[in-house]
Amino acid sequence: MSAIIVIGSQWGDEGKGKVVDYLAEQANVVVRYSGGNNAGHTVVVKDEAYKLQLLPSGILYKGKTCVLGNGVVIDPEAILKEINGMKERGIDTSSLRISTRAQVLLPYHRRQDEAEETARGEFKIGTTKRGIGPCYMDKVARCGIRIVDLMDPEEFAAKLKHNLTAKNELLVKLYGAEPFEYEPMLKQYLAFAEQLRPYVADTTYLLNDALDKGEKVLFEGAQATLLDLDHGTYPYVTSSNPIAGGACTGAGVGPGKIDKVVGVVKAYTTRVGEGPFPTELHCAMGDTIREAGHEFGTVTGRPRRCGWLDACIVKYAGQVSGLDALAITRLDILDGLDSIKLCVGYLYNGEIIKEYPASLKVLSKVEPVYEEFAGWKTDTTKVRRYEDLPAAARAYLERLSEVAGVRLGIVSVGPNREETIIMEEMF
């Protein structure tokens, strides 16, 4: 048995897709366990970019079983568009399996998301307006529609009629939005159901059976630690649990079956949407990093906020997910800088604080404590052994590892699969 969880250790967009894609070559099964099509991974294979939203990164390898677990919310229209897009590019998607227990995202979730975000005004969260939050709200309220319901025309028709009556009341009377008609939506989604039927399975059984047989299973996190509903910078978070513990609930696998947790860390920090960001750079350096790293959202296209790497965040991620190793990405983006800063602590009211603040009021007022490193001013994209990295780059990475309390395992020096330094075999 060998099961590895790969999570984001910052605010997302760390390059998890590349790390998962690299590790997927050794895996038998690749599992997505949370989130929806509000997440995005960009994977580059032989200089060709694949932008994935719902599909697990392992889909790019022929013969790998790819699973969307019960913790994922499935927009049928979006997943079918993605499947068809992959087929057009010659990618075989027949190995995809969608959990019978996953929630179905419907058009009224998207309209509710848009209406609620508009109504928040200055308190807006920065949602992608894809309907993810409202879909999870219905799940928790126990009125959601699951994939197993979508596969049963009578069950789906009855539940859709009941839900649509309630949603139209909400949309019209509270938000002044347009209502939906029942029959067109029923017809459209029953058609989607037939297209999805070949992919639907009891993935809890599938995954546990695979692990019991000794197969290698890779759990792919969406979003990241500080976007976790419980442990992130609430309320500027997603509506699920992207931390390692979410893999167990979102896939139906016991924690005793997990062997290793890998935290992906971008060599600097980015954030999309609202909320405090202690190391954010409101200067030309922030623009330099954004342009060099092409820091624009995979799903939304929004420019990402950029700042220095915050080791306090990585340490916190290590605590809440029990990280065994770090996978550092985008080190090459820093190649041209004269000097680089690393946040190693927070100063609040004149004192160093040990814990990561739950209060956003406190987090917005902390002063980052920086250590400055000389830039290496050398192209690292051709380096394939850690000891061949410039001494200044190694000093920077090793100090991060020391502050975070997690060992280095992988260092990525470019977007392609081969631009990867392996310090520790994961499987």
N, C-alpha and C positions, 0 to 999 in steps of 0.2 A: 504493500500500500504506500502511495506517495501522493500527498495532496498539498498544494501550495496556493496561498492567497496572495494576490498582488493588489495593493491598495495605493491610493494617492495620499501623500503625507502633507499636503498643503491645502490650497483652495481649488484644486483641480487643474487640468491642462498641464500636468507634469510630464506627459509623454508616456503614460501607462500603456497606450496602444502599441508603441514600439517594443516595450519590455515584454508585454504579453505575447506579442507576435514572435519575438525571439525565443521565448520559453515554450511557446506552443509547438515548435518543431519537435520537442522532446515529449510532449504530452499526448495522451490518447483522447482526452476530453477537455474542452474549454468551456467554462461556465460563466455567464453573466448573472449576477444575483440581486441586483437592485437598480433602481432608476428607470428611466424610459428614454424616449428619443429627444430628451433635453440634454443628453450627454453626447459627446463626440470624441472619437479617436481618429487620428490621422496616422496611417501606416504607409511607409514608403518601401516598395519592393522594386529593386533594379531601377531606381529613379522614377517609378510610377507611383503616384499617391492614390491611396484609397481612403475616402472619408466615411467612416462607419459611425452609425448612431445607435441602432439597436443590436445589430449583428455582432457577436463576439469576434474578437480579432483573429481567432483561430480559423475563421471561415476561409482565409486565404490559403490554407494548407489543405490539399486534397486528402480525404479520408479521415479527418479529425471530426469527432462528434462534437457539435457546438450546441450548447444548451442555454435557453432563456428560462431562468428559474422562476419559482413562484413569487419571489420578491420583486420581480420586474413588472412594470405596467406596460401593456402591449397596445399600441395604436395600430389596428389592423391595416389601415390605409398606409401608414408610414412603413411598417415592416414589409408589406407587399411591394411597395415602391423600391425599397432597398434591395429586396430579394431579386426583383426584376432587373434592377440596375446592375447587380453583380452578374446575373446571367448574361446580360448584354456584353459584359467585359470578359466573358469566358470562365467565370468562377462558378464552380459546382456548389450549389446550396442544399443538395439533397440530404446532407448530414445534420441539418438544423433540426432541433427538437424544442418545442415550446411547451412549457408546463401547463397542464390542465388547470392548475390552481392559480395561475397568473391572472391579474386583473385586466379587464378590457377598458381601454380609454376610448371614449365616445365623443362626438362633436360637441355635446353640451358641456363636457369638461373643459374644452378649449375656450368656449365662449364665456364660461364662468370664470376661468382664469383671467381672461382679458378684462372682464367687468370688475372683478375684485381688485386687480392691480390698479386699474384706473381710479377706483373709488378710494384707494389708500392715499392718493395724493402724495404729500411730502413723506409719508411713511411707506412708500413703495419698497418692495423687496428686491426687485430686479429680476423677476421671473422671466423665463423664456416664452411664456404664454402658450406653451404646448399642451396645457391641461394636466400636467403631471400632478401638481398639488391637489387639485379637486378630485382626481382619480383616487389618490391615496386617502383623501378625506372620506370618500364613499366606502373605501375598504374598511377603514377604522369604524365608520358609522354602521357597518354591516349591511349596507344596501348596494354594494358594488356588484358588478356582473363579471363573472370569471370566464376564462376560456372554455371550461367545461360546459358552462351555460350557453356560450355562443355556439358550441357544437350541437346543441339540442334545440332545434327550431321552435318547438312549443315553449320550452323553458325560457329561451331568449325573448320570444315575443311577449310573454307575460311580464317578465321583469323589465323589459324596455318600456312597455306601456306604463307600468307603475312608476318607474323612475322619471320618465319623460314628463308625466303630469306634474310631478313635484318640481322638476327642474325648470319647466316653463313658468310655473308660479314664481319661483325664485328669480329667474332672469327678467321677467316682465315687471313684477310688482316691486322688487327691491332695486334692480339695476336699470330698469327701463330698456332692456335689451330685447332683441327679436326672439320670438319663440321658435321651436322646431316642429315640423310635421312628423307624425309617427310613421305613416306608411312608407314614405320615401327612405327614411332612415332604416326601417326594418328590412326593406328590400335590398338596400345597398349592403348592409352588414351580414345578411344571410348569404349574399354572394361572396363577400369576403371570407365568411366561414368556410365555404367549400374550397376556396383557394388555399386556406391555411390548414385544412384538415389533415393532409399528408404529413405535416410537421408536428402535430400535437401528440403529446405522450405524457405518461406519468413520470416526470423527470426525477422525482424523489427516489422512486424505485430504480430508475436507470442509473443514477449517480451512486447510490449505495451498492448496487450490484457491481458496478465498475470498480469501486474501491475494494470491495470484498474479493474481487478477482485479481487484485494487485495492479490494476491499471493506474496510469499517472493522470491525475486530474488537476487542472489549473483553474482557479477561481479568479475571475477578472472583475475588479471593482470599477464602478462608474463614479463620477464626481470624486470627493476626497474627504479627508478627516475633518477639516474645518467647515465642510458643508453637511456634516452629519446632523441629523435632526436632534439628537440628544447631546452630542459632544461638540458640535460646531459653534460658530458665532451666530447663535440664534437671535433674532428670527431670519437672519440673512443666510439661510441654509436651504438644502433640498428637503424633500418630504420622506426620505428613507434613511437607511443606515449603511453608508458606504464603508464604515470601518470593518475590521476583520470579523467581528462578531456578527455582522450582518450577513456574512457568507453562510453561516450555519442556519440562520432563520430563513434567509432568502433562497436557499437551495435545498433545505431539508436534510442537512448532514450534521451529525453530532460533532462537537468540538474535539473529542478524542481522536477523530480521524484526520485532523489537520496536522501536518508535519512542520510547516514553515510559513512564516508571513514575511513578505518582502514589501518594503515601503519605497515607493517611487518619489524621488525628490528632484525637482528642477534646480539647476545650479544657481538660480536666482528665484525670485518670488513673483507670481502674477495673481491677479484676482479679477473676476468679472462681476459686475453688479455692485450693489451697495454694501456698506458696512466698513468698520474700521480696518486699517491696514498699516500697522506701525512702521514698517520699513519702506512704504511707498515713496517713490522719487517723483517729486513735482518739479522736475528740472530737465535740462537737456539730456542728462544721463538716462533718465527714464525713457525718453524718446529714442535714444540710441539703442538701448536694449530692446525696445519694442520693435523697432525697424529691423535690427539684426536678427531677432528671433521670429519675425513675422507673427507677432503676438496679436492675432485676431481670432475670434471664436470660430471653431469648426462648424457649429450649428447656426449661430446667430450672425457671425461676421463682425461682432462688436469688438472694438479695440480693447485689449486687456490692460488693466492697471499694472504697472511694473515697479519692482523695487529690489533691494538687496535681499540676499538669502537670509531667512530668519531661522536660526537653529533652535530657538525656543519652541517654534511650531513643530519642528521635526522631533524634538524631545517629547513633546506632548503626544504626538502621533505614535511614538514608540511606546508610550505608557498605555494609551487606550486600546492599541491593537496588538501589543506584545511583539513588536517588530524584531525579527531575527537578523535582517540584513537590509542595507540601503541599496537602491539602484539609482544612481545619479544620472540625470539626463541633461542634454544641452550644454555640457561643459564648453563645447567649442564656441558657443555664442559669446563667451567672455574672452576669447583668445586675443582680441585687439585692444583690451582695456589696459590703461597704465597702472591702475590700482583697483582693488576690489574690496568691498566691505562685507563683513559677516556679523550679523546680530547675535550676540552670545548671552544677552540678558535684557531685562526690562527694569527701568528705574521709575518708581512711582512714589510721589511725595518724598523724594530724596532718598528712598531706600530701594534696594534690589528685592524684587519679589520672586519667590520660588515657583509658585504655581501659575498656570496659564489662566488669566482672569475669565470668569464666567460673565462678569458685568461688562457690557460693551461700553458703558460710560468710563469704566476704568481703562479698558483696552484702548479707547480713543485718546487717553491722556498719558499713556506710558511713553517714556523716552527710550528708544532702543540704545543699548550699549554695544558699540561697534568695536571690532578689531579689524585693522586694515592690513591687507596683504598686497605685496607687489604683484603686478600683472606679469604674466609669462610671455606675452607678446610673441607667441609662437603658434603656428598651425598645429592643432592636435588631432585633426581628422584622420590622419594616417597612422596614428598610434594604436597598437593592438595589445600592448603589454603595459600593466600599470607602472612598472619600474621605468618605462620609457617616457612617461609623462614628464613635463618640465617640473623641476623641484618645487617651484612656486605653486603650481597646480596641485601637487601632492600635499603640500603644506596646508593649503586651503581646504582640501577634502578631508584630510586627517583631523584638522581642528573641528570641522563639522561633526565628524564621527565621534570625536571625544566629547563635545558638548551634548550631543544627542544621546550618547550612550548606546549607540548601535553601530555594529561593524559595517564596513564597506563590502559590497558584494559584486556590483556591476557598475561600470562607468560608460556612459554613452557619449560618443564624440561626433555624432552626426545622425541624420535621420535614417540612413539605410541600415539594413540588418547587419551587414559586415562591419559597420562603424561602431563596434562594441568591444569593450574590454571586460573580460570575465575574470574576476578575482576569486570567485567561489561558485562551484557548480551547485545549482539549485535543486535539481532532481537527483 
